[in-house]
Amino acid sequence: MLKNLKSYFLILFITILIWTVIDFFFGRNLLNSIKYANNHGTIHPNYHHTFLPKVNKILYWAGLEYNFCTDNHGFRNSCSAVKVREKNFDIVFIGDSVTEGVGLDYEDTIVGIINKNLKDKKIANLAASSYSTHIYNNKIKFLLENGYTFNEVFVLIDPSDIQDDTEIYKVSGNTVISKNRKISFYNFYIDKTKYLIKKTFPMTYEFLILFKKKFNFNKKNLNQIELNDKSNIKNLGNKGKNTLKIKLPKYEKEFKNIDLRRLAWTYDKNINYGEIPVKESIKMSINQMNQLYETLISKNISLSIVIYPLPPQLAFDKELSMQVKIWEKFCYLKCKQFINSFPYFFEKLNETSFLEVNNKYFIQNDVHFNKKGNQAIANLITKHFD
C-alpha cells in the first residue's frame, strides 16, 4: 500500500513537472494558436490591466477577424515588426479600445498609420480596451518610474472615459483597482501574483480561471436565475443594450446593440454616473489629467490631447460638444497640441447624413472607427508633425 502511494506521488510529481516545463517554454505559443480566444490580456498590479508580451494571434471583433500582436513590453505593435524593443520612445499614444484599434490589423489603426508616416520616430501604442484617465495617468507614471523614456505623449480621450472613471475604477495609492474591490495592501500582492503567474505559466493560469468559473457557476442555484431578466446581463460597453430606453425611430437599428448611457453625458443633462452629478465625474477625469500633466512637465515631456466623436455624438450631439469644451479648456497653456476631430466629422455629417457618415467611418453596429475612420484621425494627427 505504501509502495503504491509512493508510486502515485512520483507519477503526480513527474506529471506536474512536465506540465510546468511545457507551460513555461511553450505555453504562450500554444495559447496564441487558439483562434479568437481572448487570453492576450492580463491583470496588472499597478494599473489594473494590460496586454501580455509577445502575443501573436487572430482575434475577432464585431464580425471582423484581425491580427493582434504585442512587443516585449506588452504594447500593441505590427506582427511583422521586431518583437524586442528598448525602453526609449520618441512618441507614445495612450487611449482606450479606439486607440488600441479593435477589429483592425495594426497597420490600419490610428497609431499604426502614424507609425508608417513617421518612420524615423520610435512610436509605442500604450492603449488597451476600457482604459480611462485613471489608467492613462497611472500607467505612464509607472513606466517613467521603471526606466521608460519618451519625448511626447498623445492622449486620445474617449467620451466613455467619464463613466469609466466614475463607475469602474478607483485609485488606491499608486494603484488603479476596480471600483467594487476593497482597497487593501493584500489585494496588490494578489494582483501581482496573478500577473506573474500569467506571464510565466499562461496555460496554468487559464486553467485555474476556467476552474474558478466552473466552481462559481456550480455554486449558484440555477432555479433562481431568470434567463430573460436583463439585470443578469453584465454591462459590456458597446456590447450591452440601449440602457437609456429612449425611442430611436431613425437610428434604432444602428444603436440597438450600443450602450448609449456610457456616451450620453455629452448631450443628455439628465445622465449621472454612480451617485454623483456628471459635473463631479468630469472633475475626477480632469484631476487625473492634471496629475499626468504635472508628471510630464516635471520631466520635460510634452502632452497633447486628441478628441473624436463617436456615433452617438454625431447623431445626438453638436460640433461644440461638452467633450470639446472640457478638453480644449484643459489644454490651454498645458498641451503642446489640442487636436479636435469633431469639425472634420461634423463637416462630413453636414455634407451628407448621419447614416452615410456612420457607414463610411465606423464598424457597423459598433462605436469603433473602421479603416477609413482610423485613417481620417491619423491624418489629422500627422498634419501636426509637418
C-alpha positions in Angstrom: 0.0 0.0 0.0 2.7 2.5 1.0 4.7 1.5 -2.1 1.7 2.1 -4.3 1.2 5.5 -2.7 4.8 6.5 -3.3 4.4 5.5 -6.9 1.3 7.6 -7.3 3.0 10.6 -5.8 6.0 10.1 -8.1 3.8 9.9 -11.1 2.0 13.0 -10.0 5.2 14.9 -9.4 6.6 13.9 -12.8 3.3 14.9 -14.5 3.3 18.3 -12.8 7.0 18.8 -13.7 6.4 18.0 -17.3 3.3 20.3 -17.4 5.3 23.1 -15.8 8.2 22.8 -18.3 5.8 22.7 -21.3 3.9 25.7 -19.9 7.0 27.8 -19.2 8.6 27.3 -22.6 5.7 26.7 -24.9 2.5 27.9 -23.1 2.3 31.3 -24.7 2.8 29.9 -28.3 0.1 27.3 -27.6 -2.4 29.9 -26.4 -1.6 32.1 -29.3 -2.6 29.3 -31.7 -6.1 29.2 -30.3 -8.1 31.3 -32.7 -10.4 34.1 -31.3 -9.5 33.2 -27.7 -9.3 36.4 -25.5 -6.3 35.3 -23.5 -4.0 38.1 -24.6 -4.8 40.4 -21.7 -3.8 40.2 -18.1 -4.4 41.9 -14.8 -1.7 44.4 -13.7 -1.0 45.2 -10.1 -0.4 48.9 -10.7 -2.7 50.0 -13.5 -5.5 47.4 -13.5 -4.9 45.6 -16.8 -2.6 45.4 -19.8 -1.6 43.0 -22.6 0.8 40.1 -22.3 4.2 40.5 -24.1 4.9 38.8 -27.4 1.3 37.9 -28.3 0.7 36.9 -31.9 -2.8 35.7 -32.6 -6.0 36.1 -34.5 -8.9 37.9 -32.7 -12.5 38.6 -33.6 -14.5 41.8 -33.1 -17.9 42.8 -34.4 -17.8 40.4 -37.4 -14.2 41.2 -38.2 -11.2 38.9 -38.0 -7.9 40.6 -37.4 -4.3 40.0 -36.4 -3.1 41.1 -32.9 0.5 41.3 -31.8 2.4 42.8 -28.9 6.1 43.5 -28.4 8.2 42.5 -25.4 6.6 45.3 -23.3 3.1 44.2 -24.0 2.5 47.2 -26.3 0.4 46.5 -29.4 2.7 46.5 -32.5 2.8 45.3 -36.0 3.0 41.5 -36.3 5.8 41.9 -38.9 7.8 44.2 -36.6 10.7 43.3 -34.3 9.3 42.0 -31.1 12.1 43.2 -28.8 12.4 46.9 -28.4 14.2 49.1 -26.0 12.5 51.3 -23.4 13.1 54.6 -25.1 10.5 56.0 -27.4 10.0 59.4 -29.2 6.3 59.4 -29.1 3.7 57.3 -27.1 0.0 57.1 -27.6 -2.5 56.1 -25.0 -6.3 55.7 -25.1 -8.9 53.0 -24.9 -10.2 50.5 -27.4 -10.4 53.1 -30.2 -6.7 53.8 -29.8 -5.9 50.1 -29.4 -7.7 49.6 -32.8 -10.1 46.7 -32.1 -11.2 44.9 -35.2 -8.3 46.0 -37.3 -4.7 44.9 -38.1 -2.2 47.2 -36.5 -1.3 48.8 -39.9 -4.9 50.1 -40.3 -5.1 51.6 -36.8 -4.5 55.3 -35.9 -1.1 54.5 -34.3 -0.1 52.1 -37.0 -0.8 54.6 -39.8 1.1 57.3 -37.9 4.0 54.9 -37.3 4.1 54.3 -41.1 4.1 58.0 -41.8 6.8 58.8 -39.2 9.3 56.1 -39.9 12.1 58.0 -38.3 10.3 58.1 -35.0 10.2 55.4 -32.3 6.5 55.1 -31.5 4.6 53.0 -28.9 0.9 52.3 -28.5 0.2 52.0 -24.8 -3.6 51.8 -25.3 -5.9 49.0 -24.3 -9.7 48.5 -24.2 -11.5 50.0 -21.3 -8.7 52.4 -20.3 -9.7 55.8 -19.0 -7.9 58.8 -17.4 -7.2 56.9 -14.2 -5.2 54.4 -16.1 -3.6 56.9 -18.5 -2.2 58.7 -15.5 -1.0 55.7 -13.5 0.3 53.6 -16.4 2.5 56.5 -17.7 3.8 57.3 -14.2 4.6 53.6 -13.7 6.5 53.4 -17.0 8.5 56.5 -16.2 9.4 55.2 -12.8 10.6 51.9 -14.3 13.1 53.1 -16.9 11.0 54.1 -19.8 11.6 57.3 -21.6 9.7 59.3 -24.2 9.6 62.9 -25.5 5.9 63.3 -26.4 2.7 61.8 -25.0 -0.6 61.8 -27.0 -3.7 61.0 -25.0 -6.8 60.1 -27.1 -9.6 60.8 -24.7 -12.8 58.8 -25.4 -16.3 60.0 -24.4 -16.7 56.8 -22.4 -13.8 57.8 -20.1 -16.1 59.9 -17.8 -18.3 56.9 -17.0 -15.3 54.5 -16.5 -13.6 57.0 -14.2 -16.7 57.2 -12.0 -18.2 53.7 -12.0 -15.4 51.3 -13.0 -12.2 52.4 -11.4 -10.7 54.0 -8.3 -7.2 54.8 -7.1 -5.5 53.3 -4.1 -2.1 54.9 -3.6 -0.4 54.4 -6.9 -2.6 51.6 -8.0 -5.8 51.6 -10.1 -8.3 48.9 -9.0 -11.9 48.1 -9.8 -14.5 50.2 -8.0 -16.1 47.2 -6.4 -12.9 46.0 -4.7 -11.8 46.8 -1.3 -8.7 49.0 -1.1 -6.0 46.9 0.7 -2.3 46.1 0.7 -3.3 42.5 0.4 -5.1 43.0 -3.0 -1.9 44.5 -4.5 0.0 41.3 -3.9 -2.8 39.1 -5.1 -2.8 41.0 -8.4 0.9 40.9 -8.6 0.9 37.1 -8.1 -1.7 36.7 -10.8 0.2 38.9 -13.2 3.5 36.9 -12.7 1.7 33.5 -13.0 0.0 34.5 -16.2 3.3 35.8 -17.7 5.3 32.8 -16.6 2.8 29.9 -16.7 0.0 31.1 -19.0 -1.8 27.8 -19.6 -1.8 27.1 -15.8 -3.4 30.5 -15.2 -6.1 30.0 -17.9 -6.8 26.5 -16.5 -7.3 28.0 -12.9 -9.6 30.7 -14.3 -11.7 28.1 -16.1 -11.8 26.0 -12.9 -12.9 29.0 -10.8 -15.6 29.9 -13.3 -16.9 26.4 -13.3 -16.8 26.2 -9.5 -18.6 29.5 -9.1 -21.2 28.5 -11.6 -21.9 25.2 -9.8 -22.4 27.1 -6.6 -25.3 29.1 -8.0 -28.9 28.0 -7.5 -29.9 27.7 -11.2 -33.5 27.7 -10.3 -33.2 31.3 -9.1 -31.7 32.6 -12.4 -34.2 34.2 -14.7 -32.6 33.8 -18.1 -34.7 36.5 -19.7 -34.0 39.1 -17.0 -31.8 41.8 -18.4 -30.5 42.6 -15.0 -28.5 39.4 -15.3 -26.7 40.7 -18.4 -23.4 42.3 -17.5 -22.9 45.8 -19.0 -20.1 45.3 -21.5 -19.9 48.7 -23.1 -20.8 48.6 -26.7 -21.9 45.0 -26.4 -24.7 46.0 -24.0 -28.2 47.2 -24.8 -29.6 50.7 -25.2 -29.9 51.3 -21.4 -31.4 54.7 -21.9 -34.7 53.2 -23.1 -35.2 56.1 -25.4 -37.1 55.9 -28.7 -34.9 56.0 -31.7 -37.2 56.0 -34.7 -34.4 56.9 -37.2 -31.5 55.0 -35.7 -32.9 52.1 -33.9 -31.0 49.6 -36.0 -27.7 51.5 -35.6 -27.9 51.8 -31.8 -29.8 48.7 -30.7 -26.6 46.9 -29.5 -24.9 50.0 -28.2 -24.8 51.2 -24.6 -25.8 54.8 -25.1 -25.7 55.6 -21.4 -21.9 55.4 -21.4 -21.7 58.1 -24.0 -24.8 60.2 -23.4 -23.3 62.6 -20.8 -22.1 65.0 -23.7 -25.7 65.7 -24.9 -28.1 64.5 -22.1 -28.2 66.7 -19.0 -30.2 64.0 -17.1 -27.3 61.5 -17.1 -25.4 60.8 -13.9 -22.8 58.1 -13.2 -22.7 56.4 -9.8 -24.3 58.6 -7.1 -22.7 61.9 -8.1 -23.7 64.5 -10.7 -21.9 64.3 -14.0 -20.1 67.5 -13.2 -18.3 65.8 -10.4 -17.4 62.9 -12.7 -15.9 65.3 -15.1 -13.8 66.8 -12.3 -12.5 63.4 -11.5 -11.2 62.9 -15.0 -9.7 66.4 -15.2 -8.0 65.8 -11.9 -6.3 62.6 -13.3 -5.2 64.5 -16.4 -3.8 67.3 -14.2 -1.7 64.8 -12.3 -0.5 63.4 -15.6 0.4 66.9 -16.8 2.4 67.6 -13.7 4.3 64.4 -14.0 5.2 65.0 -17.6 6.1 68.7 -17.2 8.5 67.8 -14.4 10.3 65.5 -16.8 10.1 68.0 -19.8 7.8 65.7 -21.7 5.1 67.4 -23.9 1.4 66.5 -23.6 -1.1 66.5 -26.5 -4.7 65.6 -26.4 -6.8 64.2 -29.2 -10.6 64.0 -29.1 -13.1 62.5 -31.5 -16.9 62.0 -31.8 -18.4 58.5 -31.7 -21.7 57.7 -33.5 -24.0 58.9 -30.6 -22.2 62.2 -30.6 -22.8 62.6 -34.4 -26.4 61.5 -34.1 -27.5 63.5 -31.0 -24.7 66.0 -30.0 -23.3 69.1 -31.7 -19.9 70.1 -33.0 -19.2 72.3 -30.0 -19.8 69.3 -27.7 -19.1 69.2 -23.9 -16.2 66.9 -24.8 -14.7 69.7 -26.9 -15.3 72.4 -24.4 -13.8 70.5 -21.4 -10.6 69.3 -23.1 -10.0 72.5 -25.1 -10.1 74.5 -21.8 -7.9 71.9 -20.1 -5.3 72.1 -22.9 -5.0 75.9 -22.7 -1.3 76.6 -21.6 -0.8 72.9 -20.9 -0.9 71.0 -24.2 1.6 71.1 -27.0 -1.3 70.3 -29.3 -5.1 70.0 -29.0 -6.3 68.0 -31.9 -10.1 68.2 -32.3 -11.6 65.9 -34.9 -15.2 67.0 -34.2 -15.1 69.6 -37.0 -13.9 67.1 -39.6 -16.7 64.6 -38.9 -19.4 67.2 -38.4 -18.5 68.7 -41.8 -19.0 65.3 -43.4 -22.2 65.0 -41.5 -23.5 68.3 -42.8 -22.5 67.4 -46.3 -24.3 64.0 -46.3 -26.2 62.4 -43.4 -25.6 60.5 -40.2 -26.2 57.2 -41.8 -23.7 57.8 -44.6 -21.0 59.0 -42.1 -21.7 56.1 -39.8 -21.4 53.6 -42.6 -18.3 55.2 -44.1 -16.2 55.7 -41.0 -17.4 53.3 -38.3 -17.6 49.5 -37.9 -21.3 48.6 -38.3 -23.4 48.1 -35.2 -20.5 49.3 -33.2 -19.0 52.5 -31.9 -15.4 52.0 -33.1 -13.8 53.5 -36.2 -13.2 51.3 -39.3 -10.2 51.7 -41.5 -11.4 55.0 -43.1 -12.2 56.4 -39.7 -8.7 55.5 -38.3 -7.1 56.9 -41.4 -9.0 60.2 -41.0 -7.9 60.7 -37.4 -4.3 59.6 -38.2 -4.1 62.2 -41.0 -5.3 64.9 -38.6 -2.6 64.0 -36.1 0.1 63.6 -38.7 -0.5 67.1 -40.0 0.8 68.5 -36.7 4.2 66.9 -37.4 4.7 68.6 -40.7 
